[in-house]
Amino acid sequence: MKMSKKTRQALLKSIGNWEAIVEGTMGSSGPITCPLCTLFNHAFCQGCPVNKRIEQLYCRDTPYVPWVRFFEERYVDLPYSLDLLKEGEERDEGKRLAQDELDFLRSLLD
């Protein structure tokens, strides 16, 4: 089933956010800054392309979860940003996790 124009726009904006996160020019503040969450969280994710793929609420079993856990082990405050990470292996791992989320979101495009 083809996604609506509004859903596709939100997905593209989410992809753009994660491109910026991978580049290190933006941080992630969870659902409050996610265009898909803004559109679908009030409806318990019904209609969200992530929910349609994973058939679970709130991005469970997506690359977003390891990203959050990685930061929760190191930092408390949002936004989670590569700028918070030390250069080297820690930053490389954070970037890899962000790239995983970006790749996942891109896979949702028609």
N, C-alpha and C positions, 0 to 999 in steps of 0.2 A: 504494500500500500504506500502510495506516495505521500510524503509529509506536506502539510499546509505551508503556504508562503510564510506565515508568521513563525511557525516552528522552525523552518529552514533558516530564516533570518536570525532567530535566537541561537541556533546551532552554529551558524557562521560567526556570530559575535562571540560565542563561547570559544570557538576555535581561535579566533583572533586574540582573545584574552590569553589563552594558553600559549600561543606563539610568543606573546610579549613576556609571559612568565618564563618560558624557555630562554628567551633572549636576555632575561634579567632586568627588564624595564618595567615590570609590574609584579605585584605580589598577589597571592590568592587569599581572599577573605571568606572562602566557603560560599554557601548558598546566597549570602547577601550581595555578592558581586557576580554571580553566575546568571547570565541571561536565560538559560534554560530553567534554572531553579525559580527565577523571578516569574516565569511564565507558568510553571507547573507545580511548584511546591504546595500551593494552596489546595491543589486537587490530588494530594498524595501521589504526585508524579505521573498520574494518568495522562497519557498522550505524549509524554516526554520520550524522545527517541532512545535515551539511555535506558529508561524503564522498559521500553519495548524490546530492547536487545537483551537485557539481563533478567527481566521479569522479577525485579525486586525494587524496593523503595530506596531512595536516598543514595544512589550510586554505590550500593553495596556490591562487592565483587567486581569492582572496576579498578583501574590503576589509580583512581583518586584516593582510595583508602590507604595504600602504602605511602603515598605522598603525605597525607595528613599524619599518619603514624610516625613517619620520619621526622617531621617537624615537632610533633608533640613530645617526642623523646628528647628534644633539644631546646625548644622554646615554648613559651606559653602564649604569647600575644600574637594576634593576627595583625597584619597580613603575613602569611608565610611567603618568604621571598628568598631567592637565591642570594640576595645581598646579605642576608643574615649568616650565610654559611662561610666557613673558612675556605680559603683557596686550597686546591688539591683534591684529595679523595672525597672529602665531605661534600664539597661543591659539585664535583663530578657526579656523585650519587644523586644529589638533589636534582641536578639537571637531567639525569637519566630518567628519574621518576616523573619529572614534569613532561619530558618527551613521550614517555609511555602514555600519559593521560592525553596529550595532544594527538598522538597516533590513534588512540582509541576513539576520540571524538571525530577525527577525520574519517574513520571507518564507518561512521554512522551516516555519512552523506549518501544520497541515492546513487 
